[in-house]
């Protein structure tokens, strides 16, 4: 069974958009991190998905909370199998290891799901601000790899617009609305305060910079920033009035700080059990709080067993953010209203775009036939005066317009649906379009 699926039923028919993936609600953290696709591997992942038999367009969205594929599919069940197999090959896992955790949405439900994601309704931190940038970035990468076309470009443009509306027209994004902010808030909650405490931030990407910035508001005494790219570490450290440290200095830094916050894009452990065990041996019994919000994790989970180490990860962060959210939950209904309105607007735009060219072609073809018939009867109409000729023109144009009106309306109303596809195919066959 496909968890969270909006199933199209037993019949396998043509669909336009599918969304297939898993997130923090459907899988345990250890499986989610194995399914996460690093930014450096996104181009290859897009190519692997895009070149499958039943997929014509694709965007891959992989964050610390989710890995999802949005695709234009030729056949629903064929596309599901293609995407499932591609995800398995990318993660080096057999499909049976994760397939039961996949959720599947198609057509309108896929559109609504993406818009809800962009609006922050499907995040571990309700209303988080970071996901909107991640949706935009995933779309831009897919465009750069020529993996998108007219359908997904239109869809993701509307998704970004939906996310912006949700944050400007409601208070869903007020207060703690980013994972990086929540990580610092969780550290404050555990320790009581960060005033005067020393903190080491490992990772200077968007999350790392967000944590470093949040530390200023939390009153941290000193901030150290370590990153694989030295210039980036210096840039972030300077921005928050901290100090950059090289990765080789991590063992020494962990011996002195009170808190370690980590969020890198590494695909393997940055801090193993032995690293922390050695650091704790030189701390004279001083405890160390470690908050690891990286997916995959930066810190060896077994480090939680070291005396004096408190290790928190994304599972702990999700539990922490479940409290104190009543104010933003009250905004969910308002955001869902925006999402529903944007879904309708997208569907109207898509229908108009898909039906308009065929309608125009049909009317052009009909006009050509009208002109051919008028030319064929020209000799018989030569005796008519100008007024009578205008009457014939008006009569034939009016008859043609009335004849085409109902097929045109039905085609526009059914556009972007399986029924619309069948009507469009019938028109092309009947009128040789």
C-alpha positions as CSV (number, residue, x, y, z in Angstrom):
1,X,0.0,0.0,0.0
2,X,1.3,3.5,-0.8
3,X,1.3,5.5,2.4
4,X,-0.5,8.8,2.1
5,X,-1.4,8.1,-1.5
6,X,-4.2,9.7,-3.3
7,X,-4.8,6.7,-5.6
8,X,-6.3,7.0,-9.1
9,X,-7.9,3.6,-8.7
10,X,-7.3,0.4,-10.5
11,X,-7.4,1.8,-14.1
12,X,-4.0,3.0,-15.3
13,X,-4.7,6.2,-17.3
14,X,-2.8,9.3,-18.5
15,X,-2.1,12.0,-15.8
16,X,-0.3,15.3,-16.0
17,X,1.6,15.7,-12.7
18,X,2.6,13.3,-10.0
19,X,4.3,13.9,-6.7
20,X,6.1,10.9,-5.1
21,X,8.3,11.0,-2.0
22,X,8.7,10.6,1.7
23,X,9.2,13.0,4.6
24,X,9.8,13.4,8.3
25,X,6.3,12.1,9.0
26,X,6.4,8.9,6.9
27,X,9.9,7.5,7.7
28,X,12.3,7.3,10.6
29,X,15.3,9.6,10.6
30,X,17.8,6.9,9.7
31,X,15.9,6.0,6.5
32,X,15.2,9.6,5.6
33,X,18.9,10.5,5.8
34,X,19.7,7.5,3.5
35,X,17.1,8.8,1.0
36,X,18.4,12.4,1.1
37,X,20.1,13.5,-2.1
38,X,23.0,16.0,-1.6
39,X,23.0,19.1,-3.7
40,X,26.1,17.9,-5.6
41,X,24.2,14.8,-6.8
42,X,21.0,16.5,-7.8
43,X,22.0,16.8,-11.5
44,X,22.6,13.1,-11.8
45,X,19.4,12.3,-9.9
46,X,17.4,14.6,-12.2
47,X,18.9,12.8,-15.2
48,X,18.1,9.4,-13.7
49,X,14.5,10.3,-13.2
50,X,14.0,12.4,-16.4
51,X,15.2,9.7,-18.7
52,X,12.8,7.0,-17.4
53,X,10.2,5.8,-19.9
54,X,7.1,7.3,-18.4
55,X,8.6,10.7,-17.2
56,X,8.8,13.7,-19.5
57,X,9.6,16.5,-16.9
58,X,11.0,16.3,-13.4
59,X,12.0,18.3,-10.3
60,X,13.7,16.7,-7.3
61,X,13.2,18.4,-4.0
62,X,15.5,17.0,-1.2
63,X,15.8,18.8,2.1
64,X,16.4,17.8,5.8
65,X,12.6,17.1,6.0
66,X,11.8,15.4,2.7
67,X,12.9,13.8,-0.6
68,X,10.2,14.3,-3.3
69,X,10.0,14.0,-7.1
70,X,7.5,16.0,-9.0
71,X,7.1,14.7,-12.6
72,X,5.0,15.0,-15.7
73,X,3.9,11.4,-16.2
74,X,2.8,9.6,-19.3
75,X,1.2,6.8,-17.3
76,X,0.5,6.9,-13.6
77,X,1.6,3.4,-12.6
78,X,4.5,3.3,-15.0
79,X,5.7,6.7,-13.7
80,X,5.4,5.5,-10.1
81,X,7.5,2.4,-10.8
82,X,10.1,4.5,-12.7
83,X,10.4,7.1,-9.9
84,X,10.5,4.4,-7.1
85,X,13.2,2.5,-8.9
86,X,15.2,5.7,-9.6
87,X,15.1,6.7,-5.9
88,X,16.2,3.2,-4.9
89,X,19.2,3.3,-7.3
90,X,20.2,6.8,-6.1
91,X,20.0,5.7,-2.4
92,X,21.5,2.2,-3.1
93,X,18.4,0.6,-1.5
94,X,16.1,-2.1,-2.7
95,X,12.6,-0.7,-3.4
96,X,11.1,-2.9,-0.7
97,X,13.2,-1.1,1.9
98,X,11.3,2.2,1.5
99,X,8.3,1.7,-0.9
100,X,5.8,1.2,1.9
101,X,6.7,4.7,3.2
102,X,6.2,6.5,-0.1
103,X,3.3,8.9,-0.5
104,X,1.9,9.5,-3.9
105,X,-0.3,12.4,-5.2
106,X,-1.5,12.9,-8.7
107,X,-2.9,15.8,-10.8
108,X,-4.8,18.3,-8.6
109,X,-3.7,16.6,-5.3
110,X,0.0,16.9,-6.5
111,X,-0.5,20.6,-7.2
112,X,-2.1,21.1,-3.8
113,X,0.6,19.2,-2.0
114,X,3.4,21.3,-3.6
115,X,1.7,24.5,-2.8
116,X,1.2,23.4,0.9
117,X,4.9,22.5,1.0
118,X,5.9,25.9,-0.3
119,X,3.6,27.6,2.1
120,X,5.3,25.9,5.1
121,X,2.2,23.7,6.0
122,X,4.1,20.4,5.6
123,X,7.3,21.3,7.5
124,X,8.6,20.1,10.8
125,X,8.5,23.8,11.9
126,X,5.1,25.1,10.9
127,X,5.5,28.1,8.5
128,X,9.3,27.7,8.2
129,X,10.8,30.2,5.9
130,X,13.7,28.1,4.5
131,X,11.5,25.7,2.5
132,X,10.4,28.4,0.1
133,X,13.9,29.0,-1.0
134,X,14.5,25.3,-1.2
135,X,11.5,24.8,-3.5
136,X,12.8,27.7,-5.7
137,X,16.3,26.3,-5.8
138,X,15.1,22.8,-6.7
139,X,13.2,24.3,-9.6
140,X,16.2,26.3,-10.8
141,X,18.5,23.3,-10.7
142,X,15.9,21.3,-12.7
143,X,15.7,24.2,-15.3
144,X,19.5,24.3,-15.5
145,X,19.5,20.6,-16.3
146,X,16.7,20.9,-18.9
147,X,14.6,18.6,-16.8
148,X,11.5,20.9,-16.9
149,X,9.1,22.1,-19.5
150,X,6.0,24.2,-19.8
151,X,4.0,22.2,-17.2
152,X,6.4,22.1,-14.3
153,X,7.7,25.6,-15.0
154,X,4.2,26.9,-14.7
155,X,3.5,24.7,-11.6
156,X,6.6,25.8,-9.7
157,X,6.2,29.5,-10.5
158,X,2.7,29.3,-9.0
159,X,4.1,27.3,-6.0
160,X,6.7,30.1,-5.3
161,X,3.9,32.7,-5.6
162,X,1.8,30.7,-3.1
163,X,4.6,30.5,-0.6
164,X,5.1,34.3,-0.8
165,X,1.4,35.0,-0.3
166,X,1.2,32.7,2.7
167,X,4.0,34.6,4.4
168,X,2.9,38.1,3.5
169,X,-0.9,37.8,4.0
170,X,-0.9,35.7,7.2
171,X,1.2,35.5,10.4
172,X,2.2,31.8,9.8
173,X,5.8,32.9,9.5
174,X,6.0,35.0,12.7
175,X,8.4,34.1,15.6
176,X,10.4,30.9,15.4
177,X,9.8,29.8,11.8
178,X,13.0,28.3,10.6
179,X,14.8,25.1,11.5
180,X,18.0,27.0,12.3
181,X,16.1,29.3,14.7
182,X,14.3,26.3,16.3
183,X,17.7,24.5,16.8
184,X,19.0,27.5,18.8
185,X,15.7,27.8,20.7
186,X,16.0,24.1,21.6
187,X,19.5,24.6,23.0
188,X,18.3,27.5,25.1
189,X,15.4,25.4,26.4
190,X,17.9,22.6,27.4
191,X,20.4,24.9,29.1
192,X,18.1,27.6,30.4
193,X,20.1,30.3,28.5
194,X,23.1,30.8,26.2
195,X,24.2,34.1,27.7
196,X,28.0,34.1,28.0
197,X,28.3,30.5,26.7
198,X,30.6,29.5,23.9
199,X,29.1,27.9,20.8
200,X,30.7,26.1,17.9
201,X,28.7,26.1,14.7
202,X,29.8,23.4,12.2
203,X,28.6,24.2,8.7
204,X,28.3,27.7,7.1
205,X,25.6,27.0,4.6
206,X,22.1,28.5,4.8
207,X,21.3,26.5,8.0
208,X,24.6,27.1,9.6
209,X,24.5,30.8,8.9
210,X,20.9,30.9,10.3
211,X,22.0,29.3,13.5
212,X,25.0,31.6,13.9
213,X,22.7,34.6,13.4
214,X,20.2,33.3,15.9
215,X,22.9,32.9,18.5
216,X,23.3,36.7,18.5
217,X,19.7,37.1,19.6
218,X,20.2,34.4,22.2
219,X,23.1,36.3,23.8
220,X,25.8,33.7,23.2
221,X,29.2,34.8,24.6
222,X,31.4,33.6,21.7
223,X,30.7,32.0,18.4
224,X,33.1,29.8,16.5
225,X,32.3,28.8,12.9
226,X,33.9,25.8,11.1
227,X,33.2,24.9,7.5
228,X,34.8,22.8,4.7
229,X,35.2,26.0,2.7
230,X,37.5,28.3,4.7
231,X,36.4,31.6,3.0
232,X,32.8,30.8,3.8
233,X,33.5,30.1,7.4
234,X,35.3,33.5,7.7
235,X,32.4,35.3,6.0
236,X,29.8,33.9,8.4
237,X,32.0,34.4,11.4
238,X,32.7,38.0,10.5
239,X,29.0,38.6,10.0
240,X,28.1,37.5,13.6
241,X,31.2,38.9,15.3
242,X,32.6,35.4,15.8
243,X,35.8,33.5,14.9
244,X,36.4,31.0,12.1
245,X,38.2,27.8,12.9
246,X,39.5,25.2,10.4
247,X,38.2,21.7,10.4
248,X,41.5,20.5,11.7
249,X,40.9,22.6,14.8
250,X,37.6,20.9,15.6
251,X,38.9,18.5,18.2
252,X,40.5,21.4,20.1
253,X,37.4,23.5,19.8
254,X,35.1,20.8,21.1
255,X,37.2,20.7,24.3
256,X,36.4,24.3,25.1
257,X,32.8,25.1,23.9
258,X,29.6,24.6,25.8
259,X,27.4,23.9,22.7
260,X,28.1,22.3,19.3
261,X,25.5,23.0,16.6
262,X,26.0,21.2,13.3
263,X,24.3,21.3,9.9
264,X,26.6,20.5,7.0
265,X,25.8,19.0,3.6
266,X,28.3,16.2,4.1
267,X,27.3,12.7,3.1
268,X,29.4,11.0,5.8
269,X,30.0,11.7,9.5
270,X,31.8,14.9,10.4
271,X,32.2,14.0,14.1
272,X,32.6,10.4,15.1
273,X,32.4,8.7,18.5
274,X,36.1,8.8,19.1
275,X,36.2,12.6,18.3
276,X,33.7,13.4,21.0
277,X,35.1,10.8,23.5
278,X,38.5,12.3,23.2
279,X,37.1,15.9,23.7
280,X,35.1,14.9,26.7
281,X,38.2,13.3,28.3
282,X,39.8,16.7,28.4
283,X,36.8,18.7,29.7
284,X,37.2,17.9,33.4
285,X,33.6,16.8,33.6
286,X,32.0,19.8,31.9
287,X,29.0,18.7,29.9
288,X,28.6,19.3,26.2
289,X,25.3,19.9,24.4
290,X,25.3,18.8,20.7
291,X,22.4,19.7,18.4
292,X,22.8,18.0,15.0
293,X,20.1,19.1,12.5
294,X,21.9,17.8,9.5
295,X,20.3,15.1,7.3
296,X,22.3,12.9,6.8
297,X,23.5,13.4,10.4
298,X,26.9,15.0,11.0
299,X,27.5,13.4,14.4
300,X,27.7,9.7,15.2
301,X,24.4,8.8,17.0
302,X,26.4,6.5,19.3
303,X,28.0,9.6,20.8
304,X,24.9,10.0,22.9
305,X,26.2,7.2,25.1
306,X,29.3,9.2,26.1
307,X,29.0,10.5,29.7
308,X,28.5,14.2,29.7
309,X,27.2,14.4,26.1
310,X,23.6,15.4,25.3
311,X,22.9,14.7,21.7
312,X,19.8,16.1,20.0
313,X,18.8,15.6,16.4
314,X,15.9,16.3,14.0
315,X,13.6,13.9,15.8
316,X,14.1,15.9,19.0
317,X,13.7,19.2,17.1
318,X,10.3,18.0,15.7
319,X,9.1,17.1,19.2
320,X,10.3,20.4,20.5
321,X,8.5,22.5,17.9
322,X,5.2,20.7,18.6
323,X,4.9,22.9,21.7
324,X,4.1,26.6,21.6
325,X,2.6,26.6,18.1
326,X,-1.0,27.3,18.9
327,X,-0.8,30.9,17.5
328,X,0.6,29.8,14.2
329,X,-1.8,26.8,14.0
330,X,-4.6,29.3,14.1
331,X,-3.3,30.7,10.8
332,X,-3.4,27.3,9.1
333,X,-7.0,27.8,7.9
334,X,-6.0,31.1,6.4
335,X,-3.0,29.6,4.6
336,X,-5.1,26.7,3.3
337,X,-7.6,29.2,1.9
338,X,-4.7,30.8,0.0
339,X,-3.4,27.4,-1.2
340,X,-6.9,26.5,-2.5
341,X,-7.2,29.8,-4.3
342,X,-3.8,29.4,-5.9
343,X,-4.6,25.8,-6.9
344,X,-7.8,27.1,-8.7
345,X,-5.8,29.9,-10.3
346,X,-3.1,27.5,-11.5
347,X,-5.7,25.1,-13.0
348,X,-7.4,28.0,-14.8
349,X,-4.1,29.2,-16.2
350,X,-3.1,25.7,-17.3
351,X,-6.4,24.9,-18.9
352,X,-6.3,28.1,-20.9
353,X,-2.8,27.5,-22.0
354,X,-3.4,23.9,-23.0
355,X,-6.8,24.5,-24.7
356,X,-6.1,27.8,-26.5
357,X,-3.7,26.5,-29.2
358,X,-6.0,23.7,-30.2
359,X,-9.1,25.9,-30.2
360,X,-7.2,28.4,-32.3
361,X,-6.1,25.7,-34.7
362,X,-9.7,24.3,-34.9
363,X,-11.1,27.7,-35.8
364,X,-8.4,28.4,-38.3
365,X,-9.1,25.0,-40.0
366,X,-12.9,25.7,-40.0
367,X,-12.3,29.2,-41.5
368,X,-10.1,27.7,-44.2
369,X,-12.9,25.2,-45.1
370,X,-15.4,28.1,-45.2
371,X,-13.2,30.1,-47.6
372,X,-12.7,27.1,-49.8
373,X,-16.4,26.5,-50.1
374,X,-17.1,30.2,-50.8
375,X,-14.5,30.1,-53.5
376,X,-16.0,27.0,-55.0
377,X,-19.4,28.8,-55.3
378,X,-18.0,32.2,-56.3
379,X,-19.3,31.9,-59.9
380,X,-22.9,31.3,-58.6
381,X,-22.6,34.3,-56.3
382,X,-21.3,36.8,-58.8
383,X,-24.7,38.2,-59.4
384,X,-25.1,39.3,-55.8
385,X,-24.6,42.9,-54.9
386,X,-22.2,44.1,-52.1
387,X,-25.0,44.0,-49.5
388,X,-26.0,40.4,-50.4
389,X,-22.3,39.3,-50.3
390,X,-22.0,40.7,-46.8
391,X,-25.1,38.8,-45.8
392,X,-23.6,35.6,-47.1
393,X,-20.4,36.3,-45.2
394,X,-22.2,37.0,-42.0
395,X,-24.4,34.0,-42.4
396,X,-21.5,31.5,-43.0
397,X,-19.4,33.1,-40.2
398,X,-22.3,33.0,-37.8
399,X,-23.1,29.4,-38.6
400,X,-19.5,28.4,-38.2
401,X,-19.3,30.2,-34.8
402,X,-22.4,28.5,-33.5
403,X,-21.2,25.1,-34.7
404,X,-17.9,25.5,-32.9
405,X,-19.1,27.2,-29.7
406,X,-20.1,24.0,-27.8
407,X,-17.0,21.9,-28.7
408,X,-14.8,24.9,-27.7
409,X,-16.5,25.4,-24.3
410,X,-16.4,21.6,-23.6
411,X,-12.7,21.4,-24.5
412,X,-11.8,24.4,-22.3
413,X,-13.8,23.1,-19.4
414,X,-12.2,19.6,-19.6
415,X,-8.6,20.8,-20.4
416,X,-5.8,19.3,-18.3
417,X,-7.9,16.2,-17.4
418,X,-8.0,12.7,-18.9
419,X,-11.4,13.6,-20.4
420,X,-9.9,16.7,-21.9
421,X,-7.1,14.7,-23.4
422,X,-9.6,12.3,-25.0
423,X,-11.6,15.3,-26.5
424,X,-8.5,16.9,-27.8
425,X,-7.4,13.7,-29.5
426,X,-10.8,13.3,-31.0
427,X,-10.8,16.8,-32.4
428,X,-7.3,16.3,-33.9
429,X,-8.5,13.1,-35.6
430,X,-11.8,14.4,-36.8
431,X,-10.5,17.7,-38.3
432,X,-7.0,16.5,-39.2
433,X,-5.3,19.1,-36.9
